[in-house]
Amino acid sequence: MGREFKTPESVAAWKQVPNLPEGAEEIILYKDDKSGTYARILRLPPGFKGGDKPLKHDFNEVVYIAQGGIVDTLTNTPYPTGYFASFPKGLEHGPLAAPVGAIFIEFRHFTDEK
């Protein structure tokens, strides 16, 4: 892949995210095949509504809102562009909605730690 800067679309195409409502798309920017760790851009369309239950992952996650904004639907707390969150493995968070749409940069780090 080299060290030079490039557009995300030159690395991969936008694809529908499995297990998310229609219109939620991602581009995988980087993936370590050994650990499963990856970085992606996640694009949520305006009016996006996530599930009705909190999420919990088997990886550590860092999320940065690069554009738009989201709302934690359990607490009704809005988070606009420029906010970030760090969710350790197993921590419940969300569910989230994106009334105006959103673009996230996400890092998902898999470890062997319990």
N, CA, C and O atoms as a printed pandas DataFrame, in Angstrom:
     atom_number atom_name residue_name chain_id  residue_number  x_coord  y_coord  z_coord
0              1         N          MET        A               1    0.824   -1.187    0.000
1              2        CA          MET        A               1    0.000    0.000    0.000
2              3         C          MET        A               1    0.864    1.244    0.000
3              4         O          MET        A               1    0.403    2.285   -0.470
4              5         N          GLY        A               2    2.062    1.202    0.488
5              6        CA          GLY        A               2    2.944    2.356    0.435
6              7         C          GLY        A               2    2.697    3.336    1.555
7              8         O          GLY        A               2    1.791    3.167    2.370
8              9         N          ARG        A               3    3.521    4.364    1.577
9             10        CA          ARG        A               3    3.428    5.354    2.653
10            11         C          ARG        A               3    2.757    6.650    2.239
11            12         O          ARG        A               3    2.471    7.490    3.093
12            13         N          GLU        A               4    2.504    6.831    0.975
13            14        CA          GLU        A               4    1.926    8.093    0.527
14            15         C          GLU        A               4    0.451    8.202    0.907
15            16         O          GLU        A               4   -0.230    7.200    1.122
16            17         N          PHE        A               5   -0.023    9.443    0.983
17            18        CA          PHE        A               5   -1.435    9.687    1.270
18            19         C          PHE        A               5   -2.258    9.344    0.040
19            20         O          PHE        A               5   -1.792    9.473   -1.093
20            21         N          LYS        A               6   -3.469    8.911    0.275
21            22        CA          LYS        A               6   -4.375    8.576   -0.824
22            23         C          LYS        A               6   -5.811    8.735   -0.348
23            24         O          LYS        A               6   -6.055    8.909    0.846
24            25         N          THR        A               7   -6.736    8.679   -1.248
25            26        CA          THR        A               7   -8.148    8.764   -0.882
26            27         C          THR        A               7   -8.627    7.403   -0.400
27            28         O          THR        A               7   -8.117    6.377   -0.850
28            29         N          PRO        A               8   -9.599    7.375    0.504
29            30        CA          PRO        A               8  -10.128    6.080    0.945
30            31         C          PRO        A               8  -10.654    5.237   -0.219
31            32         O          PRO        A               8  -10.473    4.019   -0.237
32            33         N          GLU        A               9  -11.304    5.884   -1.188
33            34        CA          GLU        A               9  -11.875    5.153   -2.326
34            35         C          GLU        A               9  -10.807    4.523   -3.214
35            36         O          GLU        A               9  -11.115    3.619   -3.991
36            37         N          SER        A              10   -9.549    4.985   -3.116
37            38        CA          SER        A              10   -8.483    4.353   -3.898
38            39         C          SER        A              10   -8.006    3.059   -3.233
39            40         O          SER        A              10   -7.302    2.266   -3.858
40            41         N          VAL        A              11   -8.383    2.847   -1.981
41            42        CA          VAL        A              11   -7.988    1.645   -1.243
42            43         C          VAL        A              11   -9.084    0.579   -1.321
43            44         O          VAL        A              11   -8.798   -0.608   -1.479
44            45         N          ALA        A              12  -10.342    1.017   -1.207
45            46        CA          ALA        A              12  -11.473    0.085   -1.207
46            47         C          ALA        A              12  -12.745    0.832   -1.582
47            48         O          ALA        A              12  -12.783    2.062   -1.592
48            49         N          ALA        A              13  -13.780    0.066   -1.890
49            50        CA          ALA        A              13  -15.084    0.651   -2.222
50            51         C          ALA        A              13  -15.953    0.693   -0.970
51            52         O          ALA        A              13  -15.772   -0.096   -0.042
52            53         N          TRP        A              14  -16.909    1.637   -0.962
53            54        CA          TRP        A              14  -17.898    1.672    0.105
54            55         C          TRP        A              14  -18.740    0.409    0.022
55            56         O          TRP        A              14  -19.173    0.014   -1.061
56            57         N          LYS        A              15  -18.975   -0.233    1.182
57            58        CA          LYS        A              15  -19.800   -1.444    1.225
58            59         C          LYS        A              15  -20.791   -1.340    2.376
59            60         O          LYS        A              15  -20.500   -0.753    3.418
60            61         N          GLN        A              16  -21.961   -1.920    2.168
61            62        CA          GLN        A              16  -22.971   -1.998    3.219
62            63         C          GLN        A              16  -22.374   -2.740    4.408
63            64         O          GLN        A              16  -21.721   -3.770    4.239
64            65         N          VAL        A              17  -22.599   -2.215    5.613
65            66        CA          VAL        A              17  -22.095   -2.867    6.820
66            67         C          VAL        A              17  -23.046   -4.005    7.196
67            68         O          VAL        A              17  -24.238   -3.774    7.397
68            69         N          PRO        A              18  -22.526   -5.230    7.293
69            70        CA          PRO        A              18  -23.392   -6.330    7.713
70            71         C          PRO        A              18  -23.984   -6.051    9.105
71            72         O          PRO        A              18  -23.314   -5.466    9.956
72            73         N          ASN        A              19  -25.199   -6.456    9.327
73            74        CA          ASN        A              19  -25.886   -6.344   10.617
74            75         C          ASN        A              19  -26.245   -4.920   11.023
75            76         O          ASN        A              19  -26.621   -4.690   12.173
76            77         N          LEU        A              20  -26.138   -3.955   10.101
77            78        CA          LEU        A              20  -26.616   -2.595   10.369
78            79         C          LEU        A              20  -27.703   -2.256    9.355
79            80         O          LEU        A              20  -27.735   -2.837    8.271
80            81         N          PRO        A              21  -28.597   -1.322    9.693
81            82        CA          PRO        A              21  -29.660   -0.946    8.758
82            83         C          PRO        A              21  -29.111   -0.472    7.405
83            84         O          PRO        A              21  -27.985    0.015    7.305
84            85         N          GLU        A              22  -29.928   -0.627    6.391
85            86        CA          GLU        A              22  -29.572   -0.222    5.027
86            87         C          GLU        A              22  -29.056    1.205    5.005
87            88         O          GLU        A              22  -29.608    2.085    5.666
88            89         N          GLY        A              23  -27.997    1.431    4.244
89            90        CA          GLY        A              23  -27.414    2.760    4.099
90            91         C          GLY        A              23  -26.181    2.981    4.950
91            92         O          GLY        A              23  -25.427    3.922    4.702
92            93         N          ALA        A              24  -25.955    2.135    5.950
93            94        CA          ALA        A              24  -24.735    2.231    6.762
94            95         C          ALA        A              24  -23.612    1.583    5.960
95            96         O          ALA        A              24  -23.647    0.382    5.692
96            97         N          GLU        A              25  -22.618    2.379    5.577
97            98        CA          GLU        A              25  -21.558    1.896    4.700
98            99         C          GLU        A              25  -20.188    2.106    5.339
99           100         O          GLU        A              25  -20.008    2.982    6.185
100          101         N          GLU        A              26  -19.235    1.291    4.919
101          102        CA          GLU        A              26  -17.885    1.370    5.449
102          103         C          GLU        A              26  -16.849    1.203    4.354
103          104         O          GLU        A              26  -17.095    0.596    3.312
104          105         N          ILE        A              27  -15.681    1.765    4.629
105          106        CA          ILE        A              27  -14.473    1.470    3.870
106          107         C          ILE        A              27  -13.442    1.031    4.899
107          108         O          ILE        A              27  -13.157    1.762    5.848
108          109         N          ILE        A              28  -12.885   -0.158    4.714
109          110        CA          ILE        A              28  -11.820   -0.641    5.582
110          111         C          ILE        A              28  -10.518   -0.022    5.084
111          112         O          ILE        A              28  -10.090   -0.271    3.958
112          113         N          LEU        A              29   -9.893    0.791    5.942
113          114        CA          LEU        A              29   -8.658    1.488    5.569
114          115         C          LEU        A              29   -7.410    0.662    5.846
115          116         O          LEU        A              29   -6.405    0.761    5.143
116          117         N          TYR        A              30   -7.502   -0.160    6.894
117          118        CA          TYR        A              30   -6.349   -0.945    7.322
118          119         C          TYR        A              30   -6.866   -2.164    8.070
119          120         O          TYR        A              30   -7.827   -2.073    8.833
120          121         N          LYS        A              31   -6.221   -3.310    7.846
121          122        CA          LYS        A              31   -6.571   -4.502    8.623
122          123         C          LYS        A              31   -5.326   -5.337    8.835
123          124         O          LYS        A              31   -4.557   -5.596    7.909
124          125         N          ASP        A              32   -5.145   -5.752   10.089
125          126        CA          ASP        A              32   -4.077   -6.673   10.433
126          127         C          ASP        A              32   -4.687   -8.072   10.424
127          128         O          ASP        A              32   -5.491   -8.412   11.292
128          129         N          ASP        A              33   -4.304   -8.870    9.450
129          130        CA          ASP        A              33   -4.916  -10.189    9.294
130          131         C          ASP        A              33   -4.624  -11.129   10.462
131          132         O          ASP        A              33   -5.411  -12.034   10.742
132          133         N          LYS        A              34   -3.523  -10.924   11.129
133          134        CA          LYS        A              34   -3.164  -11.805   12.241
134          135         C          LYS        A              34   -4.066  -11.565   13.459
135          136         O          LYS        A              34   -4.607  -12.512   14.031
136          137         N          SER        A              35   -4.223  -10.296   13.852
137          138        CA          SER        A              35   -4.992   -9.982   15.063
138          139         C          SER        A              35   -6.466   -9.687   14.784
139          140         O          SER        A              35   -7.308   -9.846   15.668
140          141         N          GLY        A              36   -6.780   -9.258   13.562
141          142        CA          GLY        A              36   -8.137   -8.833   13.235
142          143         C          GLY        A              36   -8.357   -7.345   13.451
143          144         O          GLY        A              36   -9.396   -6.807   13.068
144          145         N          THR        A              37   -7.378   -6.674   14.067
145          146        CA          THR        A              37   -7.472   -5.233   14.300
146          147         C          THR        A              37   -7.655   -4.507   12.970
147          148         O          THR        A              37   -7.022   -4.848   11.971
148          149         N          TYR        A              38   -8.538   -3.492   12.971
149          150        CA          TYR        A              38   -8.717   -2.724   11.735
150          151         C          TYR        A              38   -9.151   -1.292   12.003
151          152         O          TYR        A              38   -9.597   -0.944   13.097
152          153         N          ALA        A              39   -9.006   -0.475   10.968
153          154        CA          ALA        A              39   -9.471    0.914   10.981
154          155         C          ALA        A              39  -10.435    1.069    9.811
155          156         O          ALA        A              39  -10.225    0.515    8.732
156          157         N          ARG        A              40  -11.489    1.829   10.048
157          158        CA          ARG        A              40  -12.462    2.031    8.974
158          159         C          ARG        A              40  -13.065    3.414    9.048
159          160         O          ARG        A              40  -12.975    4.105   10.062
160          161         N          ILE        A              41  -13.684    3.798    7.946
161          162        CA          ILE        A              41  -14.566    4.957    7.912
162          163         C          ILE        A              41  -15.974    4.379    7.850
163          164         O          ILE        A              41  -16.266    3.517    7.021
164          165         N          LEU        A              42  -16.842    4.860    8.732
165          166        CA          LEU        A              42  -18.237    4.422    8.777
166          167         C          LEU        A              42  -19.105    5.617    8.407
167          168         O          LEU        A              42  -18.984    6.690    8.997
168          169         N          ARG        A              43  -19.979    5.423    7.426
169          170        CA          ARG        A              43  -20.870    6.495    6.961
170          171         C          ARG        A              43  -22.311    6.084    7.248
171          172         O          ARG        A              43  -22.790    5.059    6.764
172          173         N          LEU        A              44  -22.997    6.914    8.054
173          174        CA          LEU        A              44  -24.396    6.672    8.388
174          175         C          LEU        A              44  -25.259    7.713    7.690
175          176         O          LEU        A              44  -24.955    8.904    7.763
176          177         N          PRO        A              45  -26.319    7.300    7.020
177          178        CA          PRO        A              45  -27.160    8.247    6.292
178          179         C          PRO        A              45  -28.023    9.076    7.241
179          180         O          PRO        A              45  -28.274    8.654    8.370
180          181         N          PRO        A              46  -28.482   10.253    6.799
181          182        CA          PRO        A              46  -29.419   11.027    7.612
182          183         C          PRO        A              46  -30.640   10.171    7.951
183          184         O          PRO        A              46  -31.157    9.439    7.107
184          185         N          GLY        A              47  -31.087   10.277    9.195
185          186        CA          GLY        A              47  -32.233    9.505    9.646
186          187         C          GLY        A              47  -31.875    8.108   10.141
187          188         O          GLY        A              47  -32.766    7.337   10.497
188          189         N          PHE        A              48  -30.587    7.768   10.170
189          190        CA          PHE        A              48  -30.161    6.438   10.620
190          191         C          PHE        A              48  -30.634    6.177   12.047
191          192         O          PHE        A              48  -30.489    7.022   12.930
192          193         N          LYS        A              49  -31.198    4.996   12.251
193          194        CA          LYS        A              49  -31.616    4.567   13.592
194          195         C          LYS        A              49  -30.967    3.223   13.864
195          196         O          LYS        A              49  -31.221    2.245   13.161
196          197         N          GLY        A              50  -30.128    3.181   14.888
197          198        CA          GLY        A              50  -29.514    1.918   15.286
198          199         C          GLY        A              50  -30.539    1.060   15.991
199          200         O          GLY        A              50  -31.737    1.341   15.950
200          201         N          GLY        A              51  -30.070    0.030   16.628
201          202        CA          GLY        A              51  -30.972   -0.871   17.349
202          203         C          GLY        A              51  -31.574   -0.210   18.576
203          204         O          GLY        A              51  -31.412    0.990   18.799
204          205         N          ASP        A              52  -32.264   -1.007   19.357
205          206        CA          ASP        A              52  -32.893   -0.477   20.565
206          207         C          ASP        A              52  -32.197   -0.952   21.836
207          208         O          ASP        A              52  -32.651   -0.660   22.942
208          209         N          LYS        A              53  -31.097   -1.685   21.679
209          210        CA          LYS        A              53  -30.334   -2.177   22.825
210          211         C          LYS        A              53  -28.887   -1.702   22.730
211          212         O          LYS        A              53  -28.374   -1.493   21.631
212          213         N          PRO        A              54  -28.228   -1.532   23.872
213          214        CA          PRO        A              54  -26.814   -1.145   23.851
214          215         C          PRO        A              54  -25.965   -2.180   23.109
215          216         O          PRO        A              54  -26.327   -3.352   23.001
216          217         N          LEU        A              55  -24.839   -1.712   22.610
217          218        CA          LEU        A              55  -23.865   -2.561   21.919
218          219         C          LEU        A              55  -22.803   -3.007   22.900
219          220         O          LEU        A              55  -22.538   -2.331   23.895
220          221         N          LYS        A              56  -22.199   -4.143   22.617
221          222        CA          LYS        A              56  -21.065   -4.633   23.393
222          223         C          LYS        A              56  -20.181   -5.408   22.421
223          224         O          LYS        A              56  -20.669   -6.269   21.690
224          225         N          HIS        A              57  -18.881   -5.107   22.409
225          226        CA          HIS        A              57  -17.976   -5.723   21.443
226          227         C          HIS        A              57  -16.924   -6.595   22.119
227          228         O          HIS        A              57  -16.678   -6.487   23.321
228          229         N          ASP        A              58  -16.309   -7.464   21.316
229          230        CA          ASP        A              58  -15.200   -8.286   21.801
230          231         C          ASP        A              58  -13.859   -7.673   21.388
231          232         O          ASP        A              58  -12.872   -8.386   21.210
232          233         N          PHE        A              59  -13.834   -6.352   21.239
233          234        CA          PHE        A              59  -12.633   -5.600   20.882
234          235         C          PHE        A              59  -12.698   -4.238   21.543
235          236         O          PHE        A              59  -13.765   -3.795   21.969
236          237         N          ASN        A              60  -11.554   -3.576   21.626
237          238        CA          ASN        A              60  -11.487   -2.181   22.076
238          239         C          ASN        A              60  -11.791   -1.302   20.877
239          240         O          ASN        A              60  -11.354   -1.594   19.764
240          241         N          GLU        A              61  -12.540   -0.222   21.099
241          242        CA          GLU        A              61  -12.956    0.627   19.987
242          243         C          GLU        A              61  -12.742    2.094   20.329
243          244         O          GLU        A              61  -13.075    2.548   21.424
244          245         N          VAL        A              62  -12.179    2.830   19.369
245          246        CA          VAL        A              62  -12.079    4.278   19.455
246          247         C          VAL        A              62  -12.829    4.829   18.251
247          248         O          VAL        A              62  -12.591    4.417   17.116
248          249         N          VAL        A              63  -13.741    5.770   18.511
249          250        CA          VAL        A              63  -14.582    6.344   17.465
250          251         C          VAL        A              63  -14.418    7.862   17.481
251          252         O          VAL        A              63  -14.515    8.494   18.533
252          253         N          TYR        A              64  -14.168    8.440   16.304
253          254        CA          TYR        A              64  -14.085    9.900   16.147
254          255         C          TYR        A              64  -15.159   10.325   15.160
255          256         O          TYR        A              64  -15.255    9.766   14.067
256          257         N          ILE        A              65  -15.971   11.315   15.534
257          258        CA          ILE        A              65  -17.027   11.818   14.644
258          259         C          ILE        A              65  -16.405   12.898   13.756
259          260         O          ILE        A              65  -16.148   14.015   14.205
260          261         N          ALA        A              66  -16.172   12.550   12.507
261          262        CA          ALA        A              66  -15.516   13.451   11.563
262          263         C          ALA        A              66  -16.500   14.408   10.886
263          264         O          ALA        A              66  -16.117   15.495   10.453
264          265         N          GLN        A              67  -17.761   14.001   10.799
265          266        CA          GLN        A              67  -18.771   14.839   10.141
266          267         C          GLN        A              67  -20.147   14.454   10.655
267          268         O          GLN        A              67  -20.385   13.293   10.986
268          269         N          GLY        A              68  -21.056   15.422   10.725
269          270        CA          GLY        A              68  -22.424   15.154   11.170
270          271         C          GLY        A              68  -22.499   15.037   12.675
271          272         O          GLY        A              68  -21.841   15.785   13.399
272          273         N          GLY        A              69  -23.293   14.109   13.141
273          274        CA          GLY        A              69  -23.436   13.919   14.574
274          275         C          GLY        A              69  -24.320   12.733   14.877
275          276         O          GLY        A              69  -25.003   12.200   14.003
276          277         N          ILE        A              70  -24.292   12.331   16.135
277          278        CA          ILE        A              70  -25.090   11.194   16.576
278          279         C          ILE        A              70  -25.803   11.542   17.874
279          280         O          ILE        A              70  -25.512   12.553   18.513
280          281         N          VAL        A              71  -26.734   10.688   18.244
281          282        CA          VAL        A              71  -27.459   10.814   19.503
282          283         C          VAL        A              71  -27.455    9.444   20.167
283          284         O          VAL        A              71  -27.816    8.446   19.544
284          285         N          ASP        A              72  -27.046    9.397   21.432
285          286        CA          ASP        A              72  -27.201    8.180   22.227
286          287         C          ASP        A              72  -28.677    8.110   22.574
287          288         O          ASP        A              72  -29.173    8.954   23.321
288          289         N          THR        A              73  -29.385    7.128   22.051
289          290        CA          THR        A              73  -30.840    7.104   22.201
290          291         C          THR        A              73  -31.309    6.676   23.588
291          292         O          THR        A              73  -32.470    6.901   23.928
292          293         N          LEU        A              74  -30.450    6.072   24.394
293          294        CA          LEU        A              74  -30.850    5.735   25.769
294          295         C          LEU        A              74  -30.790    6.954   26.680
295          296         O          LEU        A              74  -31.638    7.122   27.556
296          297         N          THR        A              75  -29.787    7.803   26.471
297          298        CA          THR        A              75  -29.622    8.977   27.331
298          299         C          THR        A              75  -30.104   10.258   26.655
299          300         O          THR        A              75  -30.176   11.309   27.292
300          301         N          ASN        A              76  -30.438   10.170   25.349
301          302        CA          ASN        A              76  -30.834   11.321   24.545
302          303         C          ASN        A              76  -29.737   12.394   24.512
303          304         O          ASN        A              76  -30.027   13.588   24.438
304          305         N          THR        A              77  -28.484   11.955   24.566
305          306        CA          THR        A              77  -27.346   12.866   24.544
306          307         C          THR        A              77  -26.819   13.001   23.124
307          308         O          THR        A              77  -26.470   11.997   22.504
308          309         N          PRO        A              78  -26.751   14.240   22.584
309          310        CA          PRO        A              78  -26.199   14.432   21.240
310          311         C          PRO        A              78  -24.675   14.591   21.290
311          312         O          PRO        A              78  -24.126   15.137   22.247
312          313         N          TYR        A              79  -24.010   14.106   20.246
313          314        CA          TYR        A              79  -22.563   14.253   20.097
314          315         C          TYR        A              79  -22.287   14.739   18.669
315          316         O          TYR        A              79  -22.521   14.000   17.712
316          317         N          PRO        A              80  -21.794   15.973   18.516
317          318        CA          PRO        A              80  -21.562   16.536   17.193
318          319         C          PRO        A              80  -20.156   16.225   16.661
319          320         O          PRO        A              80  -19.356   15.557   17.316
320          321         N          THR        A              81  -19.888   16.726   15.467
321          322        CA          THR        A              81  -18.568   16.631   14.851
322          323         C          THR        A              81  -17.493   17.045   15.851
323          324         O          THR        A              81  -17.654   18.013   16.594
324          325         N          GLY        A              82  -16.396   16.294   15.854
325          326        CA          GLY        A              82  -15.267   16.623   16.699
326          327         C          GLY        A              82  -15.220   15.850   18.002
327          328         O          GLY        A              82  -14.201   15.878   18.692
328          329         N          TYR        A              83  -16.287   15.165   18.358
329          330        CA          TYR        A              83  -16.292   14.355   19.573
330          331         C          TYR        A              83  -15.698   12.976   19.274
331          332         O          TYR        A              83  -15.741   12.496   18.141
332          333         N          PHE        A              84  -15.145   12.354   20.314
333          334        CA          PHE        A              84  -14.671   10.985   20.170
334          335         C          PHE        A              84  -15.045   10.203   21.416
335          336         O          PHE        A              84  -15.380   10.776   22.452
336          337         N          ALA        A              85  -14.982    8.887   21.296
337          338        CA          ALA        A              85  -15.250    8.003   22.431
338          339         C          ALA        A              85  -14.297    6.823   22.367
339          340         O          ALA        A              85  -13.852    6.419   21.293
340          341         N          SER        A              86  -13.994    6.282   23.534
341          342        CA          SER        A              86  -13.181    5.081   23.651
342          343         C          SER        A              86  -13.986    4.063   24.432
343          344         O          SER        A              86  -14.369    4.312   25.575
344          345         N          PHE        A              87  -14.242    2.922   23.824
345          346        CA          PHE        A              87  -15.047    1.879   24.442
346          347         C          PHE        A              87  -14.190    0.637   24.649
347          348         O          PHE        A              87  -13.885   -0.069   23.688
348          349         N          PRO        A              88  -13.797    0.362   25.892
349          350        CA          PRO        A              88  -13.035   -0.866   26.148
350          351         C          PRO        A              88  -13.873   -2.105   25.821
351          352         O          PRO        A              88  -15.103   -2.071   25.871
352          353         N          LYS        A              89  -13.206   -3.162   25.495
353          354        CA          LYS        A              89  -13.831   -4.453   25.212
354          355         C          LYS        A              89  -14.861   -4.787   26.297
355          356         O          LYS        A              89  -14.561   -4.746   27.490
356          357         N          GLY        A              90  -16.087   -5.121   25.854
357          358        CA          GLY        A              90  -17.129   -5.540   26.787
358          359         C          GLY        A              90  -17.973   -4.434   27.381
359          360         O          GLY        A              90  -18.968   -4.720   28.048
360          361         N          LEU        A              91  -17.607   -3.162   27.159
361          362        CA          LEU        A              91  -18.377   -2.050   27.717
362          363         C          LEU        A              91  -19.633   -1.799   26.885
363          364         O          LEU        A              91  -19.546   -1.645   25.667
364          365         N          GLU        A              92  -20.792   -1.759   27.528
365          366        CA          GLU        A              92  -22.025   -1.440   26.805
366          367         C          GLU        A              92  -22.052    0.046   26.461
367          368         O          GLU        A              92  -21.659    0.886   27.270
368          369         N          HIS        A              93  -22.520    0.362   25.251
369          370        CA          HIS        A              93  -22.651    1.747   24.796
370          371         C          HIS        A              93  -23.737    1.825   23.733
371          372         O          HIS        A              93  -24.087    0.835   23.091
372          373         N          GLY        A              94  -24.269    3.062   23.566
373          374        CA          GLY        A              94  -25.350    3.235   22.605
374          375         C          GLY        A              94  -26.654    2.704   23.184
375          376         O          GLY        A              94  -26.785    2.536   24.397
376          377         N          PRO        A              95  -27.612    2.441   22.307
377          378        CA          PRO        A              95  -27.578    2.504   20.856
378          379         C          PRO        A              95  -27.555    3.941   20.338
379          380         O          PRO        A              95  -27.862    4.891   21.057
380          381         N          LEU        A              96  -27.183    4.062   19.077
381          382        CA          LEU        A              96  -26.982    5.378   18.479
382          383         C          LEU        A              96  -27.909    5.612   17.297
383          384         O          LEU        A              96  -28.288    4.681   16.586
384          385         N          ALA        A              97  -28.262    6.866   17.105
385          386        CA          ALA        A              97  -28.998    7.307   15.920
386          387         C          ALA        A              97  -28.223    8.467   15.313
387          388         O          ALA        A              97  -27.451    9.137   15.999
388          389         N          ALA        A              98  -28.433    8.696   14.028
389          390        CA          ALA        A              98  -27.759    9.798   13.331
390          391         C          ALA        A              98  -28.803   10.594   12.550
391          392         O          ALA        A              98  -28.934   10.419   11.338
392          393         N          PRO        A              99  -29.547   11.469   13.235
393          394        CA          PRO        A              99  -30.615   12.221   12.567
394          395         C          PRO        A              99  -30.131   13.014   11.352
395          396         O          PRO        A              99  -30.843   13.113   10.352
396          397         N          VAL        A             100  -28.921   13.579   11.435
397          398        CA          VAL        A             100  -28.389   14.380   10.324
398          399         C          VAL        A             100  -27.359   13.605    9.516
399          400         O          VAL        A             100  -26.757   14.153    8.592
400          401         N          GLY        A             101  -27.149   12.332    9.854
401          402        CA          GLY        A             101  -26.103   11.531    9.214
402          403         C          GLY        A             101  -24.783   11.743    9.938
403          404         O          GLY        A             101  -24.639   12.678   10.725
404          405         N          ALA        A             102  -23.830   10.874    9.670
405          406        CA          ALA        A             102  -22.534   10.984   10.333
406          407         C          ALA        A             102  -21.474   10.226    9.566
407          408         O          ALA        A             102  -21.759    9.257    8.862
408          409         N          ILE        A             103  -20.256   10.683    9.715
409          410        CA          ILE        A             103  -19.090    9.940    9.238
410          411         C          ILE        A             103  -18.151    9.787   10.420
411          412         O          ILE        A             103  -17.746   10.769   11.044
412          413         N          PHE        A             104  -17.811    8.537   10.719
413          414        CA          PHE        A             104  -16.905    8.197   11.823
414          415         C          PHE        A             104  -15.594    7.673   11.257
415          416         O          PHE        A             104  -15.549    7.102   10.168
416          417         N          ILE        A             105  -14.551    7.877   12.008
417          418        CA          ILE        A             105  -13.311    7.129   11.819
418          419         C          ILE        A             105  -13.221    6.222   13.037
419          420         O          ILE        A             105  -13.259    6.692   14.174
420          421         N          GLU        A             106  -13.102    4.933   12.799
421          422        CA          GLU        A             106  -13.107    3.967   13.889
422          423         C          GLU        A             106  -11.860    3.096   13.862
423          424         O          GLU        A             106  -11.372    2.697   12.804
424          425         N          PHE        A             107  -11.366    2.819   15.049
425          426        CA          PHE        A             107  -10.256    1.893   15.224
426          427         C          PHE        A             107  -10.759    0.779   16.126
427          428         O          PHE        A             107  -11.214    1.032   17.241
428          429         N          ARG        A             108  -10.676   -0.441   15.648
429          430        CA          ARG        A             108  -11.133   -1.602   16.405
430          431         C          ARG        A             108   -9.929   -2.510   16.654
431          432         O          ARG        A             108   -9.373   -3.113   15.736
432          433         N          HIS        A             109   -9.556   -2.583   17.912
433          434        CA          HIS        A             109   -8.341   -3.287   18.296
434          435         C          HIS        A             109   -8.664   -4.561   19.051
435          436         O          HIS        A             109   -9.247   -4.524   20.134
436          437         N          PHE        A             110   -8.282   -5.687   18.470
437          438        CA          PHE        A             110   -8.504   -6.998   19.076
438          439         C          PHE        A             110   -7.263   -7.387   19.885
439          440         O          PHE        A             110   -6.130   -7.221   19.433
440          441         N          THR        A             111   -7.506   -7.907   21.091
441          442        CA          THR        A             111   -6.401   -8.358   21.944
442          443         C          THR        A             111   -6.767   -9.722   22.516
443          444         O          THR        A             111   -7.907  -10.174   22.413
444          445         N          ASP        A             112   -5.783  -10.359   23.116
445          446        CA          ASP        A             112   -6.021  -11.635   23.786
446          447         C          ASP        A             112   -6.368  -11.420   25.255
447          448         O          ASP        A             112   -6.635  -12.379   25.980
448          449         N          GLU        A             113   -6.364  -10.158   25.697
449          450        CA          GLU        A             113   -6.633   -9.863   27.103
450          451         C          GLU        A             113   -8.072  -10.193   27.445
451          452         O          GLU        A             113   -8.958  -10.058   26.601
452          453         N          LYS        A             114   -8.309  -10.618   28.652
453          454        CA          LYS        A             114   -9.657  -10.938   29.130
454          455         C          LYS        A             114  -10.342   -9.706   29.665
455          456         O          LYS        A             114  -11.486   -9.781   30.112
